[in-house]
Amino acid sequence: MPKVLRIINRLNLGGPTYNASYLSKYLSSDYETLLVAGMKDESEASSEFIAKNLGLEPVYIEKMHRAINPFNDIPAYRAIRKIIREYKPDIVHTHAAKAGALGRIAAHREGVPVILHTFHGHVFHSYFNPLKTKVFLSLERYLASISTRIITISRQQQKEICEDFNICPVEKSVVIPLGFDLSRFQENIDEKRKDFRAHYALAEDEIAIGIVGRLVPVKNHAFFFRAVKKLLKQSNKKVRIIIIGDGELRAELQHLCTELELNYALKDFSENKSPVVFTGWIKNIDWAYAGLDIVALSSFNEGTPVSLIEAQAANKAIVSTAVGGIRDVVKEGTSALLSPSGDENQFVENLLKLVEDDALRMKMSKNSAAHALNKFNYKRLVSDTENLYNQLLNIKS
């Protein structure tokens, strides 16, 4: 029976954790899988429950953290090599940057037959200064050279990885979109909506615009808040803004709200019916989506944004910047209105359209679910990945 060693940076909320967990759980009995994970940042919500709810018991590497630090990275690399020597995998499949670097070098040094890496996003623009970006590009080109295949999660990401940044030849890459169990977003919607809106004191005639994700620079929440300020000046509708997530920029973004004269509340609206609320992380995110009317995204850079997949599965209309793989996730003009990154006026106009036009908002909401449920089903993810495993093991044998 072939063995798969699956290594992920950390179990934080997001697509990589779901991807690694579903693949570890649902690969056919023809394969044996061991899931290895690093440690999440303190500012992030743990998604260990995703793996545990599937009956998985990951092996944790205490020294593997997101930040680059030789005092952690060298012991983490040695720990991975030790696991490889003991487990003797036929395939090492890494997910995200840190796991991809340490895991692939260790697998190469230990002579693992098949080495795969999935890019869930990349840091080649909008993250670091040009010099640091150049270093990361050089490292990723080397890592690609010792990999059997590079997996991208959208056609647009494949173009960026292979053509724009020359990480590897296109023939060495394969596109396998993310997959999820999205059924919960279609269950008890009315009940969840009523409960969520009661919790946050949202009246039925108030339009709730939500943005879901880490409060970090690449998500560009400052752009979103400036757009919201313009929206509220131009619309007579009752609008509330729900910021779901947390991260290093929370205090800075709250200060920005004060500068923009956008009163905000923490956790709920029950005592302070402000236009903006910072909820922190919400584990039962299907409950949150049910209560929203519009879902927004303002990022500089994205791979395959899970929030937009989940939003569509929950029948929500979307307003987003058109970056990374977003056009591969939504149906532009049907489930989402898109604008170029940095085009604040177009972003505001798109928000205004959905706020002012109830019929358009409802129409786009109804169009969303079928697209997401068909394209991003976890069974398709598992089938595509297992087919690739079979193909590569046959080539190697």
N, C-alpha and C positions, 0 to 999 in steps of 0.2 A: 504494500500500500504506500503510494507516494506521500511524503510529509511536506507540509507547508509551514514555514515560520513567517508569521505576519507581524511586522514591527510598525508601530505608530508612535508619533511624537509624544502624544499625551491624550488622555480621555477628557477633552473639553467639549462643550456643546458645539455641534457643527457637523458638516457632512463627512469629514474624515472618520469620526468615531462611528457614525452609523454605517458607513461603507465597510470599515474593517470589522465591525461587529457582525453585520449580516453575512459577510463572506466567511467569517470564522464559524458562524452557526450553521449556515445553510448549504455550504458545499456538500456535494453528495458523499455518501459513505465510502466512495472510492478513495477519498482523501482524509488524511489526519492533519489537523491544524492546531498550532500553538500560537496564541496571541500574546505579544509582548508590548508593553506600553511604558512610556516615560511619565514624568510627573507634571501635572498642570501648574500654571501660574496661580499665585494667590488671588489675583484680580479676576480670575475666571471661575465660572460655575463648573462644578464637576459633572461629568456625564457618565461616571462609573455605573450609574443605574441602568444605562442602556445595555451595557455588556451583561450586567448581573441579571437583568430581567430576561435575557436570552439564555440564562444558565451558563454563562461563560465565566471563567476564573482567570483573568489575565495574569501574566507574570510581570511584575513591576521592576523597572530599573531605576533605583532611587537617584542615581547621579545623572540621568538623562533629562535635561531641562531645555526649554526653548532657547534661552540665551546662550551665546557662545562663551564658554569658559573652560579653558584647558584643564583646570583642576576638577571639573565635573566630566568633561567630554572624554578624557583619556580613560578614567575608570569605567565610564559607560561603554566605551568601545571594547574594553577588555571583557566586560560582563557579557556583551553580545557575542563576542568570539567564543566565550566559554559555553554559552547556551547553544551555539551552533555546533561546537565539538561534541556536546553531550546529546543533543537532539538529532543531529545528522539529517537536516532537511534536504529534500530534493529541490525545493523552491524556497527562496527568500524573497518575500514581497513586502516592500517598504512603502509607507504612506507619509507624505509631507517631508519638509526639508531636513530637520535634524535627524530623524530616523532614517531618511534616505541617504544621508551622508555616512553616518556611523555604520548603519546596517549593510549598505552595499560594499563599503571597503572591507568590513569584517567578512562578509560572504565571499568576496573575491579572494581574500587572503586564505580563507578556509576551503577554497575550491568547490563551492556550491555550484551544481550544474546549471540551474536557472536562477537568474537574478532579475527581479522586476521592480519598477518604481512607479507609483502613481503620483502625478502632480495634481494636488487638489487646488492649487493656486500657484502663484510664483511671486518672487520678490524682485523682479527685474525692472520694474518701474514703480514710482510713487511710494517707495519704502525708504531707500537709503540714498546717500550722496553718490555721485558718479564713480568715485574710486572704489567704494565699498561694493557697489553694484558690479563693477568690472571683476572684482575678486570672486564674487558669487557666481558670475557667469563662467569664469574659468574653472571653478570647482565643479559646477554642474556639467560642463562639457567633459571633464575627466570622468565624473561619475557615470555619465551616459555611455562613455566608451567601455566601461566594465560591466554595463548592464546588458541583459539579453534583449529586453524590450522596455520602452518607455510608454507608460499609459497616460493619456490625457483624457479629461472628462468632458471635452466638447471639441467640435471642429475648430472653433475660433482659438481655443487654447492650443490645439495642435499646430495651427498656423503660427501662433506666437512662439511656441517652443522650438519648432523646427525651422521656420523661415525667418521670422523677425529676429530671434536671438541665437539661432544656429546651435542649439544644444545638441541636436542629433539629426541624422538624415530622416526624412519623413518615412522612409521604408522601415526604419527601426522603431517606429511609433505605431500605436493602435489607440483608437478612440473607444472608450467604454464609459458611457455616462453613469452618473451616480444612480443609486436605486434605494428606495425607502419603502417601508410599510406605511402607506398613506391613508389607510382605511379609517383611522381614528378621526381624521379631519372631516369625514362625512357622517359621523355618528353624533346623534343628539345635539345637532347644531342649535336649534331654537332654545333648548334648555341651557346650553353653555353660554349662548349669547345673553340671555336674560340674567344669568348669574354673574357673568363678567361685568356687564354694564351696571348692575346693582352694586357690585363691589367697588367700582370706580366712580359711582354716582353719575353715570352717563344717562341723560334723558334720551328718549327715543328720537327726538328731533335734532339731536346733536350728532354730527358726523365725526367719527373717531378715525384719525389717521395714525397708523402705527409704523414704527421703524424698529426692526429687530436685528440685534447684532452687538458685537463688542464695541465699546466706546474707545476706539483707537484711531490714529490719524488716517489710515487708509480708507476708513469708512466715511470720512468727510462729513461728519454730523454738523459741523459749523456751517457748511453750505446749505444743509437742510434747514437749519434754524433761520438763516437769513431768508430763505425762500418762504418759510412759514410766516415770518414777519410781514413780507409783502402780500402773501395770500390773505392774511387776516385783515389787512387794510383794504383789499379789493373785494372781499366777499362779505355779504350781510348774513350768511348762514352761520349757525352755531357750530364751531369747529373745536375739537379737542385733540391734542397731540400726545400720543402714548409712546414713550421711549423705553423699549424693552431691552435690557442687557446692562452690562457694566464694564468697567475697564479703567485704564490709566487716565483717561481724559474726563472722567465724570465731573470732577470739581471745576475743571477749566470750562466745560460746556455749560455747567450751571452758572458760572460767572458770565459767560456769553449771553445766556438768557437774561440775566439781570441787565447787562449793557443794552440789549435789544428791547428792554421793557416787556419781556415775556415772563410773566409771573409763573413760577413752577411750584409743584408740590412733590413731596417724596412719598412713595409707596401707594397713596390713594388720594381721592378727591373728597373724601367724606367730610373733612374739616376745612379744606381749602380748595374751592372749585376754581383752580387756576387753569389757564389754557394749555399748560404743559405738565405732564407728570412723568417722573423717572421711577419706573417700577422695580428696577433691578432685574435679575434673571427670573424668569417664570418657567418652572419645570414642565407643567402641563400646558404646553404652548398651543395645543389645539383649542383649549378653553379661551386663550387670549385671541387667537385669530377669529374665532366665532364672534367675539364682541366688537371687532374692528369693522370699518367700512372700506377703508383704502389702506394699502400697504405700500410704503415708500422705501427706496434705497438710493443713496447718494454717493456711492463709493467711487474712488479714483480707479480702482482695480479690483476685479473679481475673477474667480475661476468659474465655479458653478454655484451661485448663491442659494443656499438651502432655504433661506427665508422666502425667496420668491417661488420656489417649488412648493413649499408648504402653504404659502398664501394662495396659490392657484388651487391646490387641493382642497382648500377651505372656501373656495368660491369668492375670492377677493380680487377686486380690480387693483392694478399696480401702476405706480408712477416711479420711474427709475432712470438713472443715467445709463447710457448705452456703452458699457465698458466690458472688457474681457469676454466671458462666455454668456453674457446676459441674453443676447439675441438667440442663443441656442436653448435657452431655458423658457422664455416667454414667447407668446405669439404677438408680435408687435401690431398694435392697432386693434387686436382682438381681445387679448387678456391684459395688455399693458400699453401705456403711453411712455415712449422713451425720448430722451434728449441727450445731446452730446455732453460729455463731462465738462463742467465749468460753465455751461450755458444756463445761468440762473433764471433768465427771463423765460426761456422755453420750459424749464422745470416748473416754474410758478404757473405758467399758462396751462400746463398739463394737470397740475393739481387743481387749478381753478375749474377746468372743464369737468372733472369728476365730482367736485364739490357742488357746483352749480347745477349740473345736469343729472338729476336723479335717474332718468331713464337710461342714459348712457352708462352710468355707474352700474346699474342693475344688469344691463345687457352684458357688459364686460365681465361682471362677476359670474354670470351664468356660463360664459364661454370658457372659464378658467379651468375647471376641475378635470374635464375629460382629457385635455392636453397633458396635464401633469400626471394623472393617474395612469395613462397609457405609456408615456415616455420614461417615467422615473420609478417604475415598479422594481422592487428589490429582486423579484424572481428573474427579471431580465438581466439585472446586474450579475447575479450569481451564474446564470447560464452563459453569458458572454465571457465571464472570467474563467469559468471552468473549461470552456472551449479553448481559450487561449492556453491554459495550463496543459491541456491534453496535446495540443498542437506542438508546444515547445518541448514537452517531455518526449514526444515521438521523434522530434528532430534530433534530440540529444542522445536517444537510445541507439 
